[in-house]
Amino acid sequence: MSRLGDSREKVRFCRGLDGVKIAFAVHGNGPPVILGKFWISHIQYDWDDPTIGHLLAALGRVATVVRFDERGYGLSDWEVEDLSLEARLGDLEAVAAAAGFDRYALMAMGQAGQVAISHAAQHPDLVTRLVLSGTYAGVTDEYRATFEEYFATLVQIVRFGWTLPDSRFRRVFSESIAPGATERQKRWIDDLQPRVTGQDTAISAARVRQKTDVMHLLGELSVPTLVLHTRGNRMTPFEQGRLMAAHIPHARLVPLESENMTPLVNEPAWRLWLQEVTKFLAPDRVTTPTPAPLGPEPVDPLTEREIELLHLVADGLTNSEIAERLAISARTVERHLSNVYRKLHLSGKAARAAAVAHFLKN
């Protein structure tokens, strides 16, 4: 079932701002695209996933694809308390820094839309273009009552049937994601679900995303945006895609004739999806950004103390925890880290993650 270590990609790890370990994988050639996946997915099994495997193979032929398991999922740390939008944004920034790209396109599927929209709104200097596929910005008032009832039902299904050997309860999610899949493919998705995350995290993450709304950011987006949405999407109704396209300046909406969240490989809608995405990303191929090194060679070598601090940062300790461990002040920790960032020519909110990535690499 697993193709972890497949020659097509490299699997690596970085840490979010709070020290949570995030797994990411890189494959393909061309301009960089950071892909946020829907929640029932796992780097270790993506290539055999009937809902995403064909997409990864095709996308890798036109782009360098960076995909990651969100905190609490897949190969990333499962024991996580903070599942907020802010924490997830920090993870995305850490992945971008660790992958070594200074500019990139963003593609979001399923529940990853809110993070991608927020990041693109905050960093139009980093994001070249935005693809929103089968995702949403928030729950509209018109759909809220229905969604809350639907959500409450799904929570009970997860709570009762997530880890049972009998997969009939998990089949609800498989049918919602890919109702057009074969019976064998649906059984595969049934079996994947408990491998993706624990039931408590699945429920907690869903609650947070239910309450998160970034609709107010849509009008602020200034990057070219392509919205693709299947008309029969059971997880996220087509109206959600239409609303995003209507509120994002100059966004283009492509309706897809499919009942699956993402068109399956044997559907005409899949060929249209790939055609539209390939065409949309084409301008980036003309000026393909060169992967930025993870910080140039230091102007001065790192001191033993600075290396010791980076060891602790890589272990996920906060500045206060590092200060306590080393019996120094938090201000002294900040000063040492500032020196590290200066030596590595790093700046901004992602400097901490990029410094750790450079340290681990070297």
C-alpha positions, 0 to 999 in steps of 0.5 A, spaced: 500 500 500 505 504 501 510 507 496 514 511 502 521 512 499 519 512 492 524 514 487 519 520 485 520 524 491 523 525 497 520 525 504 523 530 509 521 534 516 520 541 519 517 544 525 512 549 526 513 555 530 511 551 536 515 545 535 510 540 532 514 536 527 511 536 520 512 531 514 512 534 507 514 530 500 517 533 494 516 530 487 516 533 480 519 538 475 518 545 474 515 551 478 514 550 485 507 548 487 505 547 495 499 543 495 494 542 501 490 536 501 484 534 504 484 531 511 483 524 509 490 523 506 497 521 508 504 522 505 505 514 506 499 512 502 498 518 497 501 515 491 496 509 491 490 513 493 484 513 488 482 520 489 489 523 489 494 518 486 493 520 479 493 528 480 500 527 483 503 524 477 500 528 472 501 535 477 509 532 477 510 533 470 508 540 470 511 542 477 515 541 483 510 539 488 511 540 495 505 536 499 505 536 507 501 532 512 497 537 516 499 537 524 495 531 527 495 527 521 499 522 517 507 522 518 506 529 522 506 529 529 499 526 532 499 529 539 497 536 538 493 541 542 493 547 537 489 546 531 488 553 530 488 557 523 494 561 526 498 554 527 496 551 520 499 557 517 505 557 521 506 550 518 505 552 511 510 557 512 515 552 515 514 547 509 515 553 504 522 555 508 524 548 509 523 546 501 527 552 499 522 556 495 522 564 495 516 564 491 511 559 489 504 557 487 499 554 492 493 549 491 488 547 496 483 541 496 478 540 501 479 543 508 486 546 506 482 552 503 482 556 509 490 556 510 491 557 503 487 563 502 489 566 508 497 565 506 495 568 499 492 574 502 498 575 507 503 574 503 502 576 495 509 577 495 510 570 496 504 567 492 505 567 484 498 564 483 492 560 487 488 554 485 482 552 490 479 545 488 473 543 491 474 547 497 471 553 501 472 559 505 467 558 511 460 556 512 455 561 509 449 563 513 444 559 508 448 553 509 450 553 517 444 550 520 444 544 515 452 544 516 451 543 523 446 538 523 451 534 518 457 535 522 454 533 529 452 526 525 459 525 522 462 527 529 458 521 532 460 516 526 467 518 527 466 517 535 463 510 534 466 507 528 473 510 527 477 504 529 472 498 529 474 493 524 467 493 521 468 499 516 461 500 515 461 507 519 467 509 515 464 508 508 460 514 510 466 518 508 468 514 503 462 515 499 462 523 500 469 523 498 468 519 492 461 516 490 463 514 483 469 510 486 469 502 485 467 498 491 475 496 491 477 503 491 472 505 497 474 499 501 481 502 500 479 509 503 475 506 508 481 502 511 486 509 510 481 513 515 484 510 521 491 510 519 490 518 517 489 520 524 486 518 531 479 519 532 479 525 537 484 529 532 479 528 527 473 531 531 477 536 534 480 539 527 473 538 524 470 543 530 476 548 529 475 548 521 467 549 522 468 555 526 473 558 522 471 563 516 476 567 512 470 569 507 472 576 509 479 575 506 477 573 499 476 581 496 483 582 499 486 577 494 491 580 489 494 573 486 491 570 480 486 565 482 483 559 479 477 555 482 475 548 480 469 545 483 465 539 482 457 540 481 456 534 485 461 535 491 457 532 497 463 534 502 463 541 500 457 543 495 458 547 489 455 553 491 461 554 496 466 554 490 461 559 486 461 564 492 469 564 492 469 565 485 464 571 486 468 574 491 475 574 489 477 579 484 478 576 477 478 569 479 476 564 474 471 558 476 471 552 472 465 547 474 466 540 473 461 535 471 462 530 477 460 527 483 466 526 486 470 531 490 476 531 485 474 527 479 477 520 478 482 518 473 477 515 468 472 521 468 472 526 462 472 532 468 479 529 470 481 531 463 478 538 464 481 539 471 488 537 468 487 542 462 485 548 466 490 547 472 496 546 466 494 552 463 493 556 469 500 554 471 504 555 465 506 562 466 510 560 472 514 555 467 516 561 463 520 564 469 521 558 474 523 560 480 530 557 482 529 553 489 532 558 494 538 555 498 536 554 505 540 560 508 547 562 504 553 559 508 554 563 514 558 569 514 561 567 521 561 560 523 556 558 529 558 558 536 558 552 540 552 555 544 548 557 538 549 550 535 546 548 542 540 552 542 539 550 535 539 543 537 533 545 542 529 549 537 529 543 533 527 539 539 521 543 539 523 547 545 520 554 546 525 560 548 522 560 555 524 552 555 531 553 552 532 559 557 530 554 563 534 548 560 540 552 559 540 557 566 540 563 562 535 569 560 530 568 555 532 575 552 539 572 552 536 566 548 533 571 543 539 575 542 543 568 540 538 566 535 538 573 532 545 572 531 544 565 528 539 569 523 544 574 521 549 569 520 544 565 515 541 571 512 534 569 514 529 574 516 521 574 517 516 569 521 519 563 518 526 565 520 526 560 526 524 554 521 529 556 516 534 556 521 532 549 523 532 546 516 539 549 514 542 546 521 539 539 520 541 539 513 548 541 514 
